[in-house]
Amino acid sequence: MKKVRKAIFPVAGLGTRFLPATKAVPKEMLPVVDKPLIQYAVDEARAAGIEQMIFVTGRGKSAIEDHFDIAYELEDTLSARDKSHLLETLEGSRFAPGSIAYVRQQEPLGLGHAVWCARDLVGDEPFAVLLADELLWNPGYPCLKQMVETHEEKGGNVIAVLEVPEEHTDRYGIVDPGARDGNVTEVRGFVEKPKLGTAPSRLAAVGRYIIQPAVFGLLAEGARGAGGEIQLTDALARLIGKQPFHAQTFQGVRHDCGDKAGFIQANIALALERPDLEPAIRAFLKTI
């Protein structure tokens, strides 16, 4: 079985929910405490053993490329001023030459299309997809690491899921479940945003995937799904029954940072875990 070595980060979206902040700044560069949102997803991929990061970008996203580059002037200035503690904070944004690649998605044709744009960089091997909007927080045992371990045991395709309240199932892609083995559930099908009362389970997909390269052939057909876009979940559904397919129930905390309230909650929650910030934040929260 081939190891999962590459990860795709679809970051071409316009971030319209966060306008006007995202007029000139990519939404993926909005900070949660003191790291941009995309950094959390990249850190998660690194912790899972990913060797190459592939960013599917669009116009106006050059700040992401700059972030994962070496800033000589900044680093020289910090070094000259003996601010080694600040230099250390930049380590997570530095990569060996060739371990990051960028490809443009010229048209906003959906998540499936974004993934397909990276096909030549992935080649014929399994790969991960991480949606940076979903901050899945478990620094001791990150979501993608959980999924990689399941992939090594089960093979095939693996998606991350969380149990959501019954009244929220109409907001997500929901798994039609088969046999369950601990936190791993066989996937028999998907139902995209089912009407309330009709969902086959409460297992909702939450923005992490390990996918076999056969999906590229299906995405190449260009079939349009919901919203007139090329949907990744539609192509994945066609792999069910042809390849092993499992859902990994994520052990950790999910912050939906594609939503304003979720983004603010993530900042508060992660700040409260920081010894340097927790006292001040907690004291402030008590006043309101």
Secondary structure, DSSP 8 states (H G I E B T S, - for coil): -----EEEEE-----GGGTTTTTTS-GGGSEETTEEHHHHHHHHHHHTT--EEEEEE-TT-HHHHHHTS--HHHHHHHHHTT-HHHHHTTGGG---TTSEEEEE--S---HHHHHHHTHHHH-SS-EEEE-TTEEEE-TTS-HHHHHHHHHHHH-SEEEEEEE--GGGGGGSEEEEEEEEETTEEEEEEEEES--TT--S-SEEEEEEEEE-TTHHHHHTT----GGGS--HHHHHHTTBTTB-EEEEE--SEEEETTSHHHHHHHHHHHHTT-TTTHHHHHHHHHH-
